[in-house]
Amino acid sequence: MKPGAISSALFAAAGLTFAVLSAELLGVGLFGLGAVFVSVLIAVSPYVPVLLPFAKVVAALVGVLAILCAVLALLAATIGGSFRLPGAQALLVLLLGVVAVLGFVFARTPAPGNDPSTLEA
């Protein structure tokens, strides 16, 4: 199995779920289409070695942006003195957190041939 295949598949599933849910809540737009593009890029990158370095950088950037979006969404939910976040919106924030974690996991997977356990001392 290719290094990063499982984390890229999980990232793609979370990203596509996020895109579908955001399209349902916010409507179809560049935000959702960008999520689909990034999900597909990350999903195919373990099998296309040329894309792997670029996909790792994109995954790390998406991880940082997803954390910022989740924090800002939670901050926006507190406006008005009480915390209100309906079910679908809470799921969207949760998916942002999952995308962030999986983006960092994928960005940290070793490239093929760079497995630290096979290096000689």
Backbone as CSV, one residue per row, in Angstrom:
resi,resn,N_x,N_y,N_z,CA_x,CA_y,CA_z,C_x,C_y,C_z
1,MET,0.848,-1.177,0.000,0.000,0.000,0.000,0.893,1.240,0.000
2,LYS,0.494,2.235,-0.707,1.258,3.476,-0.808,1.256,4.223,0.520
3,PRO,2.382,4.867,0.880,2.395,5.687,2.099,1.416,6.857,1.966
4,GLY,0.589,7.051,2.954,-0.373,8.141,2.942,-1.689,7.818,2.263
5,ALA,-1.859,6.577,1.790,-3.098,6.238,1.074,-4.312,6.280,2.002
6,ILE,-4.154,5.783,3.222,-5.290,5.750,4.149,-5.634,7.153,4.619
7,SER,-4.614,7.931,5.007,-4.898,9.290,5.480,-5.449,10.162,4.358
8,SER,-4.986,9.941,3.125,-5.523,10.743,2.019,-6.971,10.363,1.718
9,ALA,-7.298,9.078,1.835,-8.687,8.648,1.603,-9.611,9.203,2.686
10,LEU,-9.156,9.173,3.939,-9.969,9.735,5.023,-10.127,11.244,4.868
11,PHE,-9.038,11.925,4.478,-9.108,13.367,4.246,-10.095,13.678,3.128
12,ALA,-10.020,12.906,2.047,-10.932,13.141,0.922,-12.380,12.905,1.321
13,ALA,-12.633,11.860,2.109,-14.004,11.595,2.554,-14.517,12.726,3.441
14,ALA,-13.680,13.184,4.379,-14.093,14.288,5.247,-14.269,15.575,4.447
15,GLY,-13.369,15.825,3.511,-13.465,17.040,2.688,-14.690,17.049,1.795
16,LEU,-14.999,15.922,1.191,-16.189,15.855,0.335,-17.471,15.948,1.167
17,THR,-17.473,15.338,2.349,-18.629,15.473,3.238,-18.808,16.926,3.655
18,PHE,-17.690,17.585,3.966,-17.731,18.999,4.311,-18.285,19.827,3.141
19,ALA,-17.846,19.522,1.916,-18.304,20.269,0.739,-19.809,20.094,0.523
20,VAL,-20.295,18.877,0.694,-21.731,18.627,0.509,-22.545,19.345,1.580
21,LEU,-22.094,19.269,2.836,-22.821,19.917,3.924,-22.782,21.434,3.799
22,SER,-21.636,21.986,3.396,-21.564,23.438,3.231,-22.409,23.897,2.048
23,ALA,-22.498,23.066,1.001,-23.366,23.418,-0.120,-24.835,23.401,0.305
24,GLU,-25.181,22.484,1.196,-26.559,22.426,1.690,-26.884,23.627,2.571
25,LEU,-25.934,24.036,3.417,-26.185,25.148,4.334,-25.980,26.512,3.700
26,LEU,-24.912,26.652,2.925,-24.522,27.963,2.403,-24.795,28.130,0.915
27,GLY,-25.099,27.056,0.230,-25.280,27.112,-1.210,-23.972,26.770,-1.909
28,VAL,-24.083,26.398,-3.167,-22.903,26.034,-3.944,-22.129,27.301,-4.279
29,GLY,-20.848,27.260,-4.066,-19.998,28.408,-4.354,-18.552,27.984,-4.473
30,LEU,-17.670,28.954,-4.546,-16.248,28.654,-4.683,-15.686,27.944,-3.458
31,PHE,-16.260,28.210,-2.289,-15.797,27.570,-1.062,-15.964,26.051,-1.152
32,GLY,-17.129,25.609,-1.530,-17.388,24.179,-1.662,-16.634,23.548,-2.815
33,LEU,-16.544,24.268,-3.924,-15.801,23.737,-5.068,-14.318,23.635,-4.762
34,GLY,-13.793,24.570,-3.982,-12.396,24.484,-3.550,-12.169,23.280,-2.665
35,ALA,-13.127,22.980,-1.794,-13.024,21.803,-0.924,-13.029,20.518,-1.746
36,VAL,-13.841,20.478,-2.791,-13.874,19.307,-3.667,-12.542,19.164,-4.394
37,PHE,-12.012,20.265,-4.925,-10.736,20.235,-5.650,-9.603,19.746,-4.747
38,VAL,-9.531,20.285,-3.534,-8.473,19.891,-2.597,-8.642,18.428,-2.203
39,SER,-9.866,17.981,-1.987,-10.111,16.583,-1.615,-9.660,15.630,-2.710
40,VAL,-9.976,15.968,-3.942,-9.564,15.112,-5.059,-8.042,15.136,-5.215
41,LEU,-7.429,16.306,-5.073,-5.970,16.412,-5.163,-5.290,15.535,-4.119
42,ILE,-5.760,15.610,-2.887,-5.164,14.821,-1.812,-5.425,13.329,-2.038
43,ALA,-6.589,12.982,-2.555,-6.932,11.568,-2.759,-6.060,10.914,-3.823
44,VAL,-5.729,11.625,-4.887,-4.947,11.019,-5.970,-3.441,11.176,-5.779
45,SER,-3.005,12.032,-4.881,-1.574,12.320,-4.765,-0.705,11.127,-4.347
46,PRO,-1.170,10.185,-3.513,-0.286,9.040,-3.231,-0.006,8.175,-4.457
47,TYR,-0.862,8.252,-5.454,-0.710,7.426,-6.638,-0.054,8.170,-7.800
48,VAL,0.111,9.487,-7.667,0.798,10.303,-8.672,1.956,10.999,-7.959
49,PRO,3.153,10.416,-8.017,4.266,10.930,-7.210,4.627,12.391,-7.484
50,VAL,4.345,12.878,-8.664,4.663,14.273,-8.975,3.832,15.234,-8.133
51,LEU,2.612,14.857,-7.815,1.712,15.716,-7.050,1.952,15.672,-5.548
52,LEU,2.688,14.679,-5.057,2.798,14.463,-3.618,3.382,15.643,-2.843
53,PRO,4.498,16.251,-3.267,5.011,17.400,-2.486,4.035,18.575,-2.453
54,PHE,3.413,18.870,-3.583,2.437,19.954,-3.645,1.226,19.640,-2.768
55,ALA,0.756,18.392,-2.801,-0.411,17.998,-2.010,-0.123,18.086,-0.517
56,LYS,1.105,17.783,-0.110,1.445,17.874,1.312,1.423,19.321,1.790
57,VAL,1.907,20.238,0.963,1.862,21.658,1.318,0.413,22.132,1.379
58,VAL,-0.385,21.737,0.407,-1.800,22.118,0.390,-2.521,21.548,1.604
59,ALA,-2.223,20.311,1.975,-2.872,19.692,3.137,-2.521,20.439,4.423
60,ALA,-1.271,20.848,4.554,-0.875,21.609,5.748,-1.571,22.969,5.784
61,LEU,-1.643,23.645,4.641,-2.328,24.942,4.579,-3.819,24.801,4.862
62,VAL,-4.428,23.767,4.324,-5.851,23.529,4.583,-6.072,23.220,6.058
63,GLY,-5.140,22.505,6.674,-5.242,22.230,8.101,-5.234,23.504,8.928
64,VAL,-4.323,24.419,8.607,-4.254,25.692,9.331,-5.529,26.503,9.099
65,LEU,-5.976,26.582,7.848,-7.185,27.359,7.540,-8.427,26.738,8.192
66,ALA,-8.480,25.422,8.256,-9.636,24.766,8.882,-9.685,25.057,10.377
67,ILE,-8.535,25.084,11.027,-8.517,25.441,12.447,-8.986,26.869,12.641
68,LEU,-8.497,27.787,11.806,-8.932,29.189,11.909,-10.437,29.319,11.674
69,CYS,-10.954,28.618,10.673,-12.399,28.673,10.394,-13.212,28.115,11.553
70,ALA,-12.753,27.011,12.141,-13.486,26.418,13.261,-13.498,27.355,14.463
71,VAL,-12.359,27.965,14.777,-12.292,28.894,15.907,-13.184,30.106,15.658
72,LEU,-13.139,30.651,14.449,-13.977,31.813,14.133,-15.460,31.457,14.131
73,ALA,-15.809,30.241,13.699,-17.209,29.823,13.737,-17.696,29.681,15.173
74,LEU,-16.852,29.139,16.037,-17.233,29.030,17.447,-17.327,30.405,18.098
75,LEU,-16.461,31.320,17.706,-16.535,32.688,18.214,-17.815,33.374,17.738
76,ALA,-18.173,33.164,16.480,-19.391,33.775,15.944,-20.643,33.213,16.621
77,ALA,-20.571,31.965,17.077,-21.728,31.363,17.742,-21.996,31.980,19.108
78,THR,-21.001,32.661,19.684,-21.184,33.261,21.008,-21.745,34.676,20.941
79,ILE,-21.870,35.235,19.764,-22.366,36.604,19.631,-23.817,36.653,20.102
80,GLY,-24.117,37.639,20.902,-25.465,37.788,21.428,-25.590,37.308,22.860
81,GLY,-24.513,36.858,23.454,-24.533,36.495,24.860,-24.828,35.054,25.163
82,SER,-25.247,34.281,24.173,-25.480,32.866,24.436,-24.935,32.058,23.263
83,PHE,-24.512,30.858,23.556,-23.909,30.002,22.540,-25.007,29.268,21.797
84,ARG,-25.154,29.570,20.504,-26.161,28.914,19.673,-25.489,28.374,18.423
85,LEU,-25.551,27.068,18.251,-25.004,26.430,17.062,-25.909,25.242,16.732
86,PRO,-26.820,25.416,15.763,-27.731,24.321,15.403,-26.965,23.076,14.941
87,GLY,-27.656,21.962,14.874,-27.039,20.674,14.597,-26.191,20.602,13.344
88,ALA,-26.712,21.075,12.208,-25.962,20.995,10.956,-24.734,21.897,10.992
89,GLN,-24.865,23.040,11.638,-23.718,23.942,11.738,-22.665,23.377,12.692
90,ALA,-23.093,22.715,13.734,-22.149,22.060,14.654,-21.401,20.941,13.933
91,LEU,-22.103,20.212,13.083,-21.456,19.161,12.299,-20.433,19.758,11.330
92,LEU,-20.744,20.906,10.773,-19.807,21.589,9.875,-18.534,21.983,10.616
93,VAL,-18.668,22.493,11.840,-17.498,22.857,12.648,-16.711,21.606,13.020
94,LEU,-17.405,20.520,13.354,-16.728,19.267,13.656,-15.950,18.750,12.444
95,LEU,-16.557,18.823,11.270,-15.867,18.400,10.051,-14.643,19.271,9.765
96,LEU,-14.720,20.552,10.091,-13.540,21.408,9.942,-12.401,20.909,10.826
97,GLY,-12.731,20.512,12.042,-11.715,19.963,12.930,-11.129,18.662,12.413
98,VAL,-11.975,17.797,11.880,-11.506,16.528,11.322,-10.617,16.777,10.111
99,VAL,-11.016,17.695,9.246,-10.205,18.034,8.072,-8.851,18.590,8.508
100,ALA,-8.846,19.407,9.546,-7.580,19.983,10.027,-6.647,18.883,10.532
101,VAL,-7.162,17.987,11.361,-6.318,16.919,11.903,-5.806,16.008,10.786
102,LEU,-6.691,15.608,9.881,-6.274,14.722,8.805,-5.331,15.418,7.821
103,GLY,-5.496,16.724,7.645,-4.556,17.465,6.797,-3.163,17.454,7.374
104,PHE,-3.048,17.633,8.701,-1.737,17.587,9.340,-1.155,16.179,9.314
105,VAL,-1.998,15.168,9.492,-1.526,13.783,9.441,-0.983,13.471,8.050
106,PHE,-1.717,13.859,7.005,-1.257,13.592,5.641,0.024,14.358,5.332
107,ALA,0.121,15.586,5.789,1.312,16.393,5.507,2.550,15.808,6.181
108,ARG,2.376,15.066,7.279,3.515,14.498,8.003,3.872,13.079,7.577
109,THR,3.121,12.468,6.659,3.467,11.109,6.231,4.766,11.145,5.435
110,PRO,5.632,10.160,5.644,6.906,10.165,4.916,6.692,9.887,3.431
111,ALA,7.516,10.495,2.620,7.462,10.265,1.178,7.983,8.858,0.883
112,PRO,7.567,8.260,-0.222,8.078,6.934,-0.569,9.607,6.960,-0.691
113,GLY,10.256,6.006,-0.044,11.712,5.956,-0.065,12.367,6.722,1.067
114,ASN,11.585,7.471,1.858,12.117,8.241,2.983,11.620,7.714,4.317
115,ASP,11.355,6.433,4.394,10.863,5.847,5.629,11.996,5.815,6.652
116,PRO,11.847,6.517,7.789,12.939,6.582,8.755,13.296,5.234,9.375
117,SER,12.400,4.279,9.359,12.696,2.966,9.951,13.626,2.132,9.078
118,THR,13.793,2.498,7.802,14.662,1.735,6.908,16.026,2.386,6.720
119,LEU,16.259,3.541,7.317,17.546,4.205,7.171,18.608,3.515,8.024
120,GLU,19.806,3.440,7.482,20.907,2.818,8.218,21.553,3.848,9.126
121,ALA,22.034,3.405,10.273,22.653,4.316,11.246,24.074,4.670,10.863
